Amino acid sequence: MMASNGIVQDDSKNTTHKFDPNFTQAVINATGPKASPRVRKITASLIQHLHDFARENEITVDEWMAGLELMNEAGRMSDNKRNEGQLVCDIFGLESLVDEITYKLASDAQDEPTATAILGPFWRKDAPKRNMGDTIVFNIESNDWTLMHGQVTDYKTGKPIEGAELDVWHTAPNGLYEQQDPDQPDMNLRGRFTTGKDGKYNFYCLRPTSYPIPYDGPAGKILRALDRHPMRPAHIHFIITAPGYKPIVTQIFDRRDKYIENDAVFAVKDSLIVDFKPYQGDPKADFELPYDFKLATYEDANKHSVAGTTEESATGLGAKI
Ligand SMILES: [Fe+2]
């Protein structure tokens, strides 16, 4: 319809068509015949949303350039120890949303497999393999030593899973991961543990500390512009893998943390909130943290997951992370 100001409007989308109405489709149509169906589909959708975003908000060249510079700065800051692009996605909730979409099976119900949570930007490949009962803490004085223990089981049968690997990492009491902190030994507060026949695990770690995500780059600029804080509730990260089972990337969160309901990257789920219990009888631990992980076989996982989630695609993901 023609509005009183002479601008043509499409009432079905309530979009103001003062811009070339054929432009977006022309860009989408430029995709060639050899593009895969998945690439064709998601790229067309991306172009449509990007163009609609620009039109609806009447983005100017200066604003677009400012956004572009944030992206470029994030790229320049990123290396094998820092992933600023991922951090920017995290503060917009995108990684948590994609995690939810990818791992639909995980829910907050008690009898479901362990819920997933975002990987975050601080995981490092090839953390040291350690023996059960070892510590992951080195060169740190603390009154928060914790004995974490539990079992990895098949969520459906309850049977222990032999050969499950727990890859664990968390921050030091100063709120820094080891790769952010030159005073910590390399690979401090990280380790990989493999279960035996009984599926059980135990190791010493620290009760973690809440910490700010790095805010000296684009993610920090965005947070300041949005009048938001950079804090994450205290948590421990895990990747649990086992032959034949769908890997789980997750985090567990300390219930008493003041940011538990206000995570800067929106990753907290109810079933992942835990209680550290004061512990007596072990001179090496101030707290005890029992926690069991429940995995789903690929067959069970695929019954509930979104289409396209297969062992191959998960393996590809595993290779990437
Ligand atoms: Fe973290």
Boltz pocket constraint, residues with backbone or C-beta under 6 A from the ligand:
constraints:
  - pocket:
      binder: B
      contacts: [[A, 120], [A, 122], [A, 235], [A, 237]]
      max_distance: 6.0
